[in-house]
Amino acid sequence: MSVVATSVFLLFALIVLGFILGKRNIIHKESIPDFSNLVLKVTMPVTVFCSIIEQDRSQLVAYGVQTFVSIIALHLCALVVGLILVRVAKVQDLDQGVWIYCMLFSNNGFMGIPLALSVFDGKGMFLMALGNVVGNFLIFSVGIKLLTWKYPIKEKLNFRKMVLNNINIAVVLGLLVCVLQIQLPDILSQLLAYLSNITSGLSMLVVGLSISRLPVKAVFQDKKMLILTATRLLIFPLLILGLIRILPVHLDETLENVLILTAALPVSSAQSMITEQYGTNTTGAGRSVFMTTLFSVITVPLIMMIAFA
């Protein structure tokens, strides 16, 4: 238990450090997209690849089926909670898509994968990466529809974005290497290990840097956003934790913990980019990302401590 708490708190301390570095302009805001691209397009895919090739290939199919089914069930629960929430909170029409999106999609990439690696080792990261494949597919299909919902936009689904991204490609390549038992040259393995080792810390720093760019005062003026934040970071993960404990379905223990972590994470930052691209609710998207990421520094360690209690 102490190891889990220490791992989580150390990573979130890096978020705070990133926030300070950004606020004091030690790292300029113009550099943040470059750090983000380095993580998403290079180090994180390498880390996912390395975590997969270390798995026991005899368990890949079982893990894959359990993970895909569980993640889809998790999204269905989130959808139900989101639909109820927008009615109970009497959310305005043009904000409803953002609220439901926030319930559906966690920040699996920037935060989930490095946290799973730090807390649950390679197996946890492998399962989180598999779940991220489902999440990516849904973000660029259901997610786009939600973020353009009730706006005069008719957008065709971009199947290339749904499938061809570096994380998904790393998953496929890792599975091929694992199943075919391909032996990588030692020098390549060492290079990949070096790149993989910097992912967790760099990801958390980038999250903190991203938060530092947002106008804190303006974000806290939206009182309803506190309702969304509390539901996303506390009520929903506790609901998922309760369901996992009472349902008569036995899942792999690490998978159960990964599902709880996924439910406890702040919202996916991809929504900010999507709303910018389509000119929809950029304000609501930015506020939700800021609020949930900020408070997750407290709530994620709390939820995981409850889960391990």
C-alpha positions in Angstrom: 0.0 0.0 0.0 2.8 2.5 0.9 4.6 1.7 -2.4 1.4 2.5 -4.4 0.8 5.8 -2.5 4.4 6.8 -2.8 4.4 6.1 -6.6 1.3 8.1 -7.1 2.3 11.1 -5.0 5.8 11.2 -6.6 4.3 11.5 -10.1 1.8 14.1 -9.0 4.6 16.1 -7.4 6.1 16.3 -10.9 2.8 17.8 -12.1 3.2 20.5 -9.4 6.8 21.0 -10.5 5.7 21.4 -14.1 3.1 24.0 -13.1 5.7 26.0 -11.2 8.1 25.8 -14.1 5.4 27.0 -16.5 4.1 29.8 -14.2 7.6 31.2 -13.6 8.3 31.0 -17.3 11.4 28.8 -16.7 10.0 26.7 -19.5 8.3 28.9 -22.1 4.7 28.2 -23.1 5.8 28.0 -26.8 7.8 24.9 -25.9 4.9 22.9 -24.4 3.5 21.6 -27.7 7.0 20.3 -28.5 7.3 18.4 -25.2 3.8 17.1 -25.7 4.7 15.8 -29.2 7.8 14.2 -27.8 5.8 12.2 -25.3 2.8 11.3 -27.5 4.8 10.5 -30.7 8.0 9.0 -29.4 8.6 8.1 -25.7 5.1 6.8 -24.8 4.7 4.6 -27.9 8.1 3.2 -27.1 7.1 2.6 -23.5 3.9 0.8 -24.6 5.9 -1.3 -27.0 8.4 -2.3 -24.4 5.7 -3.2 -21.8 3.9 -5.5 -24.3 7.0 -7.5 -25.5 7.7 -8.3 -21.9 4.3 -10.0 -21.4 3.7 -13.8 -21.4 2.3 -14.5 -24.9 0.1 -17.3 -23.6 -2.0 -14.7 -21.6 -2.3 -12.1 -24.4 -5.7 -13.3 -25.7 -7.2 -13.7 -22.3 -6.0 -10.3 -21.2 -7.1 -8.7 -24.5 -10.7 -10.0 -24.4 -11.1 -9.1 -20.7 -9.7 -5.7 -21.2 -11.7 -4.7 -24.3 -15.0 -6.0 -22.8 -14.3 -4.3 -19.5 -13.4 -0.9 -21.0 -16.5 -0.9 -23.2 -18.6 -1.7 -20.1 -16.8 1.2 -18.3 -17.7 3.6 -21.1 -21.3 2.5 -21.1 -21.5 3.2 -17.3 -19.9 6.6 -17.9 -22.4 7.4 -20.6 -25.3 6.6 -18.3 -23.8 8.8 -15.5 -23.2 11.6 -18.0 -26.7 11.6 -19.4 -28.2 11.7 -15.8 -25.7 14.4 -14.8 -26.6 16.9 -17.5 -30.3 16.6 -16.6 -29.8 16.8 -12.8 -27.4 19.8 -13.2 -29.6 21.4 -15.8 -26.7 21.9 -18.2 -27.2 24.3 -21.1 -27.6 22.6 -24.5 -24.3 23.7 -26.0 -22.4 22.5 -22.8 -24.0 19.1 -22.7 -21.7 17.5 -25.2 -18.6 18.6 -23.2 -20.0 17.3 -19.9 -20.9 13.8 -21.4 -17.5 13.7 -23.1 -15.8 14.4 -19.7 -17.6 11.5 -18.1 -16.7 9.1 -21.0 -13.0 9.8 -21.7 -10.1 9.8 -19.2 -6.6 11.1 -19.8 -5.3 7.5 -20.4 -2.4 8.7 -22.6 -0.6 11.4 -20.7 -1.5 10.2 -17.2 -3.0 6.8 -17.2 -0.2 4.9 -19.0 2.7 6.4 -16.9 0.7 6.0 -13.7 -0.2 2.4 -14.5 3.5 1.7 -15.3 4.7 3.3 -12.0 2.0 1.7 -9.8 1.3 -1.7 -11.5 4.5 -2.3 -13.4 4.6 -3.5 -17.0 1.4 -5.6 -16.9 -0.6 -2.7 -15.6 0.7 -0.5 -18.4 0.0 -3.2 -21.0 -3.6 -3.4 -19.9 -3.9 0.4 -19.8 -2.5 0.6 -23.3 -5.0 -2.0 -24.6 -7.8 0.1 -23.0 -6.4 3.2 -24.6 -6.9 1.6 -28.1 -10.6 1.4 -27.4 -10.6 5.0 -26.0 -8.8 6.4 -29.0 -11.3 4.7 -31.3 -14.3 6.2 -29.4 -12.7 9.7 -29.0 -12.5 10.2 -32.7 -16.0 8.9 -33.4 -18.3 9.3 -30.4 -16.1 12.0 -28.9 -16.2 14.2 -32.0 -20.0 13.8 -32.3 -20.4 14.9 -28.6 -18.2 17.9 -28.9 -20.0 19.1 -32.1 -23.4 18.1 -30.7 -26.1 20.8 -31.3 -23.7 22.9 -33.3 -24.3 23.4 -37.1 -21.5 21.0 -38.1 -21.7 17.9 -40.2 -18.5 16.1 -39.8 -17.6 12.7 -41.3 -15.7 10.3 -39.1 -11.9 10.3 -39.6 -11.1 6.6 -39.5 -7.4 7.4 -40.0 -7.3 9.2 -36.7 -9.3 6.5 -35.1 -6.8 3.8 -36.0 -3.5 5.2 -37.2 -1.9 6.9 -34.2 1.4 6.1 -32.6 0.0 4.4 -29.5 -2.1 2.0 -31.4 0.7 1.2 -33.9 3.0 0.5 -30.9 0.4 -1.9 -29.5 0.2 -3.8 -32.8 3.9 -4.0 -33.2 4.4 -5.1 -29.6 1.8 -7.8 -30.0 3.5 -9.1 -33.2 7.0 -9.1 -31.6 5.6 -10.9 -28.5 3.5 -13.5 -30.4 6.2 -14.2 -33.0 8.9 -14.2 -30.2 11.1 -11.9 -32.2 14.5 -11.2 -30.5 15.5 -7.6 -30.7 19.2 -6.7 -31.0 20.7 -5.7 -27.6 21.7 -2.2 -28.7 18.1 -1.6 -29.9 16.7 -2.9 -26.7 18.9 -0.6 -24.7 17.9 2.4 -26.8 14.2 1.6 -26.4 14.7 1.2 -22.6 16.4 4.6 -22.3 13.5 6.3 -24.2 10.9 4.3 -22.1 12.4 5.3 -18.8 11.8 9.0 -19.3 8.1 8.7 -20.2 6.5 8.8 -16.7 8.4 11.8 -15.4 8.2 13.8 -18.7 4.4 13.1 -19.1 3.7 14.5 -15.6 5.8 17.6 -16.2 3.9 18.2 -19.5 0.6 18.0 -17.6 1.8 20.6 -15.1 3.0 22.8 -17.9 -0.3 22.6 -19.6 -2.2 23.6 -16.5 0.1 26.6 -16.0 -1.1 28.1 -19.3 -4.8 28.3 -18.2 -6.3 31.4 -16.5 -7.0 30.0 -13.0 -9.3 32.8 -11.9 -11.6 32.5 -14.9 -11.9 28.7 -14.5 -13.1 28.9 -10.9 -15.9 31.4 -11.8 -17.9 28.6 -13.4 -19.6 27.1 -10.3 -21.2 24.2 -12.2 -17.8 23.0 -13.2 -17.2 22.0 -9.6 -20.2 19.7 -9.9 -18.7 18.1 -13.0 -15.3 17.8 -11.4 -16.7 16.2 -8.2 -18.7 13.7 -10.2 -15.9 12.8 -12.6 -13.2 12.5 -9.9 -15.0 11.1 -6.9 -18.6 9.9 -7.5 -17.9 8.0 -10.7 -14.7 6.2 -9.7 -16.3 5.2 -6.3 -19.3 3.9 -8.3 -17.0 1.8 -10.5 -15.1 0.6 -7.4 -18.4 -0.5 -5.8 -19.6 -2.3 -8.9 -16.3 -4.2 -9.3 -16.5 -5.3 -5.6 -20.2 -6.4 -5.7 -20.6 -7.9 -9.2 -20.2 -11.7 -9.4 -17.7 -11.4 -12.2 -14.1 -12.3 -11.5 -11.5 -10.2 -13.3 -7.8 -10.2 -13.2 -6.7 -8.2 -10.1 -4.4 -5.9 -12.0 -7.2 -5.3 -14.6 -9.6 -4.3 -11.8 -7.1 -1.8 -10.5 -6.5 -0.4 -14.0 -10.3 0.1 -14.4 -10.5 1.9 -11.1 -7.5 4.1 -12.1 -9.1 4.8 -15.5 -12.3 5.9 -13.8 -10.4 8.1 -11.4 -8.3 10.0 -14.0 -9.1 13.5 -15.1 -10.8 14.1 -18.4 -9.0 13.6 -21.8 -7.1 16.6 -22.9 -7.9 15.7 -26.5 -11.2 17.6 -26.2 -9.5 20.9 -26.2 -7.8 20.2 -29.5 -11.0 18.9 -31.0 -13.1 21.9 -30.0 -10.4 24.2 -31.3 -10.4 22.4 -34.6 -14.2 22.6 -35.0 -14.7 25.9 -33.4 -17.2 24.7 -30.8 -17.1 24.9 -26.9 -13.4 25.6 -26.4 -14.1 27.5 -23.1 -16.0 24.6 -21.5 -13.4 22.1 -22.7 -10.5 24.1 -21.3 -12.2 24.6 -18.0 -13.0 20.9 -17.6 -9.5 19.8 -18.4 -8.0 22.3 -16.0 -10.4 21.6 -13.1 -10.2 17.9 -13.3 -6.5 17.8 -13.8 -5.9 20.2 -10.9 -8.0 18.4 -8.4 -6.9 14.9 -9.6 -3.6 15.7 -7.8 -5.6 15.0 -4.6 -8.4 12.7 -5.7 -6.4 10.1 -7.7 -4.2 9.1 -4.8 -7.3 9.2 -2.5 -9.3 6.8 -4.8 -6.3 4.4 -5.2 -5.8 4.3 -1.4 -9.4 3.5 -0.9 -9.2 0.8 -3.6 -6.2 -0.8 -1.9 -7.5 -0.4 1.6 
